[in-house]
Amino acid sequence: MFFALLFLSTIGYFCYYLIARSEDTIQSAYNSRLDTFSERVARGEIRGSNGEVLARTVEDEEGNETREYPYANLFAHVVGYSDAGQTGLEASASKYMLESHVSVVDQVNNELNEVKNPGDNVITTLDPYLQQLAYDALGEYNGACVIMEPDTGKILAMVSKPDYDPNTIAQDWESLTSEENTSANLLNRATQGLYPPGSTFKLLTALEYIREYPDTWESYQYECQGSMTYGDSVMNCWEGHVHGLLDLRLSLANSCNTSFANIGEQIDPDSFHSLCESFFFNQELPLSSELSQTAAESSFVLNGSSGLAAMVQTAIGQGETMISPIHNAMLAAAIANGGTMMKPYVIDRIESSDGRVVEQFMPESAGKVMSAAEAETLTNFMVAVVNEGTSPSLQSDSYQVAGKTGSAEFSSNKEESHAWFIGFAPAEDPQIVISIVYENGGMGGSVATRGAKALFEGYFSRQ
């Protein structure tokens, strides 16, 4: 019976591996078998959502193949590179590009003429127009931007800075990886970067309060005097602003630190921990396979043994909480679409070299993380941020923005902080979600708000 159990366990593991894990091994950049495919298949192209060539293989007169990236730095992190190893889609979608689905007749003809079969092409969800807008919106700042569709999880743009030119990665490798280079140009900050969420996290704090006090949250009131004392410490609102009498909606609209510190003292830390884990903190994010291989896990450490200081700091998005830009985009998208967390994805379909669809990828849900009523309430709060609170510059006659700014302190120097914005528009029928973070962008989120405004205006100008 013991050996029978071992045998059945082995068979069970093989089945699990073939069904659930084999794709990770096949698409791994360390899978040397993929290199043998390139001996008979010319690596396919990576294209934008409208057919724009983002990566292609060119051959010189002597038959030497080189990978070319027409947009240079613009898609560096999401498309990746294929020299000096492979990253991005060049790594995760390599399997598709080294397969060929041309007709059998063409394959035989190519074999007889000792010509490689053309590999399949990867058609992405990426929009070069929005990618350029996001790239320009970050400007000279280091940081990241993710633009996605809230109902589907399609990534329309993904930018990380500082960047690099994948066309010259081999020549630049030594300088990019030297100890003197502390910029981490190769890091995709959109999926691998972890930052304190700052006041963008107050959306989850507000949701926890609503769930713990379902019958009384609407009557919540707090008199903000610009600062408050908790234990031996003092909490200040930004620039000492005195917000006066606030309800929960206006507390979020004005991003009142002292009001949310007050809320932090009233909510149950274990319940808050459970809520955040239901939003995929402390675990692998529900991303499509081409994104999940290198994505970082967001962290939330507050629990029942945490002290008052940790409670208060966590409630306003400080403390030890960390989140990635793509995760913050997923949170905003869940609010925008009525409470469902969608799995972000970058590959729309695989096409043969003659344009036939080989495989089509469809939107996937990661589960319901909040009710439609809760999502509507948070949307109303985010609309108040724009119409009555900290982001009046996002007001427009053409569309209604729902958003939340954030200033995330990352050192003991209060002047040093990252600037966040997450949000969507139109609030009543969301089409686009934006998550953008500026490293050391300063307090108040003004830099991030300007960037978001440029993105919203650029997007809706095409409608």
Order of alpha helices (4+ residues) and beta strands (2+ residues): alpha-alpha-alpha-beta-beta-beta-beta-alpha-alpha-alpha-alpha-beta-beta-alpha-beta-beta-alpha-alpha-alpha-beta-beta-beta-beta-alpha-alpha-alpha-alpha-alpha-alpha-beta-beta-beta-beta-alpha-beta-beta-beta-alpha
